[in-house]
């Protein structure tokens, strides 16, 4: 099992994910898959 190294996300990426989450047209799981992040990173 390979482990992914820690990634630093830019402010622009975080804003894009946050705006997508605020729209509420997709579930957290769908957004997490789309942006390749863990769902807890979007929910918190």
C-alpha distances in whole Angstrom, upper triangle without the diagonal:
4,7,10,13,16,18,22,24,27,30,31,27,28,31,30,28,30,33,31,30,34,35,34,34,30,28,25,22,24,24,21,20,22,22,18,18,18,21,22,22,25,26,27
4,7,9,13,15,19,21,24,27,28,25,25,29,28,26,28,31,29,29,33,34,33,33,29,27,25,22,23,23,20,19,21,20,16,16,16,20,21,20,23,25,26
4,6,9,12,16,18,21,24,25,22,22,26,26,23,26,29,27,27,30,32,31,31,28,26,23,21,22,22,18,17,20,18,14,14,14,18,18,17,21,23,23
4,7,8,12,14,18,21,22,19,19,23,22,20,23,26,24,24,28,29,28,29,26,24,21,19,20,19,16,15,17,15,12,11,12,16,16,15,18,21,21
4,6,10,13,16,19,21,18,18,22,22,20,23,26,25,25,28,30,29,30,27,26,22,21,22,21,17,18,19,16,13,13,14,17,17,16,19,21,21
4,7,10,13,16,18,15,15,19,20,18,20,23,23,22,25,28,27,29,26,24,21,20,21,19,16,17,18,15,13,11,12,16,15,13,16,19,18
4,6,10,13,14,12,12,16,16,15,17,20,20,20,23,25,25,26,24,23,20,19,20,18,15,16,16,13,11,10,12,15,15,12,15,18,17
4,7,10,12,10,10,14,15,14,16,19,19,19,22,24,25,26,24,23,20,21,21,18,16,17,17,13,13,11,14,16,16,12,15,18,16
4,7,8,6,7,10,11,11,12,15,16,16,19,21,22,23,21,21,18,19,19,15,14,16,15,11,11,10,13,15,15,11,12,16,15
4,5,5,6,9,10,11,12,14,16,17,19,20,22,23,22,23,20,21,21,17,16,18,16,13,14,13,16,18,18,14,14,18,17
4,5,5,6,9,10,10,12,14,15,16,19,21,22,21,22,19,21,21,17,17,19,17,14,16,15,17,18,18,14,14,17,16
4,5,5,6,9,10,11,12,14,15,17,19,20,20,21,19,21,20,16,16,18,16,13,15,15,18,18,19,15,14,18,17
4,5,5,6,9,10,11,12,14,16,18,18,17,18,16,17,16,13,13,14,12,9,11,11,14,15,16,12,12,15,16
4,5,5,6,9,10,11,12,14,16,18,17,17,14,16,16,12,12,15,13,10,12,11,13,13,13,10,9,12,12
4,5,5,6,9,10,10,12,15,16,16,17,15,18,17,13,14,17,15,12,15,14,16,15,16,13,11,14,14
4,5,5,6,9,10,11,13,14,14,15,14,16,14,11,12,14,12,9,13,13,15,15,16,13,11,14,15
4,6,5,6,9,10,11,13,12,12,10,12,12,8,9,11,9,7,10,10,12,11,12,10,7,11,12
4,5,5,6,9,10,13,12,13,11,14,13,10,11,14,13,11,14,12,14,12,13,10,7,9,10
4,5,5,6,9,11,12,13,12,15,14,11,13,16,13,12,16,15,16,15,16,14,11,12,14
4,6,5,7,8,8,10,10,12,11,8,11,13,10,10,14,13,15,13,15,13,10,12,14
4,5,6,8,8,8,7,11,10,7,10,13,12,11,14,13,13,11,12,11,7,8,11
4,5,8,10,11,11,14,14,11,14,16,15,15,18,16,17,14,15,14,10,11,13
4,6,8,10,11,14,13,11,14,16,15,15,18,18,18,16,17,17,13,13,16
4,5,7,9,12,11,10,13,15,14,15,18,17,17,14,16,16,12,12,15
4,7,10,12,10,10,13,14,13,15,18,18,18,15,18,18,14,15,18
4,7,8,6,7,10,11,10,12,15,15,15,12,15,15,12,13,16
4,5,5,6,9,10,11,12,14,13,13,9,12,13,10,11,14
4,5,5,6,9,10,10,12,10,9,6,9,10,7,7,11
4,5,5,6,9,10,10,9,8,6,9,11,9,10,14
4,5,5,6,9,10,10,10,9,12,13,11,12,16
4,5,5,6,8,8,9,8,11,11,8,10,14
4,5,5,6,5,6,5,9,8,7,10,12
4,6,5,7,8,8,12,12,11,14,16
4,6,8,10,11,14,13,12,15,17
4,6,9,10,13,11,10,13,15
4,7,9,12,10,11,14,16
4,6,8,7,8,11,12
4,5,5,7,9,11
4,5,5,6,9
4,5,5,6
4,6,6
4,6
4
